[in-house]
Amino acid sequence: MHKMVFGSRLAAGLAGLFAVVATDPVAAVPDRQQKATPPHAVIFTYHRFGEDDVPLTNIRLPQFRDHLAFLKKHDFNVVPLKRVVAAFQAGTPLPDRTVALTADDAYRSVMTHALPMLQQYGWSMTLFVASDAVDRKYRRFLSWDEIRQVQRAGIDIGAHGTAHAHLPDLKPDAQRAEIRVGTDRLTTEIGHRPRLFAYPYGEYSLETVDLVRKAGFAAAFGQHSGVAHGGLDIHRLPRFAMNEAYGGADRFKLAARTLPLPVMDLSPLDPVLKKGSRPAIRFRVLDLSRPISAITCFIAGEGAAARRAIDGDTITLTPRNGFRPGRTRVNCTRAAGGGRFQWWGRQFYAR
């Protein structure tokens, strides 16, 4: 149920992406047109802290300590996620280098390890809770009493469904129930209805997004890399996922400094595809301040930079192979000057 997004396929893909970024970094891809400099923030997500026997879902404590120290040393604006969402809704500016921290699934190590470190800096995070694991009293998960305790300590609570299901695999009524039941349990236990939702495994279809929107959530989040900003669909915002293998100092610093690259006319719009398909992934770049040819793209599992065609302001990526069942991530990168980069990330789900 709680397999981490960093499976062997993703690990290989991220390794290749990181090699590309090291030489020609980062681009961001919104789904619709926006202002040249929309409000933006980098959002990180974690799962376990200091549970070194589960490296795929864990961040080592020295790694997390280094993350926080880096943000403090370099004067990042670390704010609650709800403040980022409010800025997007209002279209109000956010300071450059704004960062928000999140954790998924409600592992107890959020309370025992992450919270004390955050309190040293006066910072918080948003914890997305899947209710079944708590109700079933799984050994490594927080209890409801502990969730209320961390909430009183300043941790915001968001919804993460009921059974941590692969939502795109479910019929609409089952998706609706997965969202509603988990949210209702949280409302009962924490005393208010959560306003933020994180898709389990970062997976969603357009239908899933519509159901989450109709359920009344102010914003929702995936696990695809990229800079969250006010020009994106607020119910499909990206987060940089951290674990032992991909939570090292270099990757964290790179991600923390990234900037958005506004684009539009993204195709295919629905990230759920038929297994074996080779979709033409197309988008139009709005930021023409730097050459489009400087954008490098990578498709996880392809083993090399993606085949790319440029027509004016439009980029088309063509996978070499059909998408295998499950998650496939696409990332594009471009240098932005001053050691900073732009980043677009998109997750597709083949079934």
Disulfide bonds with the S-S distance in Angstrom:
Cys297-Cys332 2.08
